[in-house]
């Protein structure tokens, strides 16, 4: 069995196949290039992604550690999701 999945002059590793299939359940007419642009990764929970995003964007830079633990990442994710910024499919996070 090949360790690559072929598509439109590109190939993706089989480990990425699950993510690509999740992508196709939401964007059924999407392309491999679009998938690569949208895909943020697989996370144990949407809250984990919300925390990661806050860290990556530097929101904690000047925020005391004691206050960081008070953030409601469920609410942060809800805002990201309902605001249309991100979508979760089977643990995979995609930018809209």
C-alpha positions in Angstrom: 0.0 0.0 0.0 1.3 3.4 -0.9 1.9 5.9 1.8 0.7 8.7 -0.3 -2.7 9.7 -1.5 -2.6 11.2 -5.0 -4.7 14.1 -6.3 -4.5 16.8 -8.9 -0.8 16.8 -9.5 0.0 16.7 -5.8 0.2 14.1 -3.2 -0.5 14.1 0.5 0.8 11.8 3.2 -1.7 9.2 4.4 -1.6 10.7 7.8 -3.2 13.8 6.3 -5.8 11.7 4.6 -8.2 11.7 7.6 -8.0 15.5 7.8 -8.6 15.8 4.0 -11.6 13.5 4.2 -13.0 15.6 7.1 -12.5 18.7 5.0 -14.4 17.1 2.1 -17.4 16.4 4.4 -17.8 20.2 4.9 -16.4 21.6 1.6 -17.5 18.8 -0.8 -16.3 20.7 -3.8 -13.0 21.8 -2.3 -9.5 21.4 -3.7 -6.3 20.1 -2.2 -4.8 23.6 -2.4 -7.8 25.0 -0.5 -7.5 22.3 2.1 -3.9 23.1 2.7 -4.7 26.8 3.1 -7.6 26.2 5.5 -6.3 23.4 7.7 -5.1 24.4 11.2 -4.5 20.9 12.7 -6.2 18.3 14.8 -6.9 19.1 18.5 -8.2 17.1 21.4 -10.9 19.7 21.8 -12.1 22.9 20.4 -11.1 24.5 23.7 -7.5 23.3 23.2 -7.5 25.0 19.8 -8.9 28.2 21.3 -6.2 28.3 23.9 -3.5 27.6 21.3 -4.8 30.4 19.1 -4.8 32.9 22.0 -1.2 31.9 22.8 -0.1 32.1 19.1 -1.7 35.5 18.6 0.2 36.8 21.6 -2.9 37.6 23.7 -1.1 36.3 26.9 1.9 38.4 26.4 0.9 41.0 29.0 -1.7 39.0 30.8 -0.7 37.7 34.3 -0.7 33.9 34.7 -3.3 34.1 37.4 -5.7 35.7 35.0 -4.9 33.3 32.1 -6.4 30.4 34.0 -9.7 32.3 34.3 -10.4 32.4 30.5 -13.4 30.4 29.4 -12.1 28.7 26.2 -15.5 27.1 25.6 -16.8 30.7 25.1 -13.8 31.7 23.1 -14.4 28.7 20.7 -18.1 29.5 20.5 -17.2 33.0 19.3 -14.7 31.7 16.8 -17.3 29.2 15.5 -20.4 31.3 15.4 -18.5 34.3 14.1 -17.7 32.1 11.0 -13.9 32.3 11.5 -13.3 28.5 12.1 -15.0 25.2 11.7 -14.4 21.9 13.5 -14.9 18.6 11.8 -14.1 15.4 13.7 -11.4 17.2 15.8 -9.9 18.9 12.7 -9.9 22.7 12.7 -10.3 24.6 9.5 -10.3 28.3 8.8 -13.4 29.6 6.9 
